[in-house]
Amino acid sequence: MIVMGVVNVTPDSFSDGGRYADTAAAVAHGRRLLADGADVLDIGGESTRPGATRPLVSEELDRVVPVIEALAAEGAIVSVDTMRAEVAAAAVAAGATIVNDVSGGLADPAMLTTVAATEATYVAMHWRAHSDRMTDLATYDEPGGPDDVVHAVVRELGDRVAATRAAGLPDHRVVLDPGLGFAKRGDHNWQLLAGLDAVAGLGFPLLVGASRKSFLGALLAGPDGVPRPVAERETAGHAITLVLAQRGVWGVRVHDVRGTRDVLTVWEQLREG
């Protein structure tokens, strides 16, 4: 399983509160994640937490390009987490080999053809709207219905696959992400994880990002109903990683690389007997 370590070069990330918002801090954090066992570093300059506002394109470029240049120059495999074709192109020119687009090409009509013109791998996530309104679109049938969250995600990601093909992206350069937390409420995330085999049935590698997300905080809420704080959700995330590994998922996008790698090392040892 591929372990993708998160490097948020943003002042308003839900997971780390802007701790790596400048180039030096972000590069140092990326190096730590590599030392902890990350296979890929996912560099992002736009927060996608619920309610987040978008930075200017120039701001996003200033945040991610120097970090990508520095880490790629040191031999790291780098992914850029962006919804903008201009940022994707600049990131690939700076050394990124993966474009991780949470909008699956819906936020920027130039994204798919831009990536197709490169050699980069493209991650298309299930997405319905930007952060300021995505919660309003978390509407699905009850489980088992014709438009429950599993059926809807499979259908809408299938549309994204058709779009990548139309843009000239070969299938072997496409990865899909079910989009946990994006236009999905807590119960939708659990239903989607339980039905992940249906998403895998589309025939593409899957990247899953459950790390530190609010549905884990809600599950682990105390007796007073207050969700578990963001920094105290890692063990739950590791449990999900173990289940995903057992189900053959291609990769996980995580904040705690060392803990994730430990879980996978134990699982691999047991699997080998």
Secondary structure, DSSP 8 states (H G I E B T S, - for coil): -EEEEEEE--SS-TTTTTTT-SHHHHHHHHHHHHHHT-SEEEEESS--STT-----HHHHHHHHHHHHHHHHHTT--EEEE-S-HHHHHHHHHHT--EEEETTTTSS-TTHHHHHHTSS-EEEEE---S-TTTGGGG-----TTSTTSHHHHHHHHHHHHHHHHHHTT--GGGEEEE--TTSS--HHHHHHHHHTHHHHHTTSS-BEE--TT-HHHHHHT--TT-----GGG-HHHHHHHHHHHHHTT-SEEEES-HHHHHHHHHHHHHHHH-
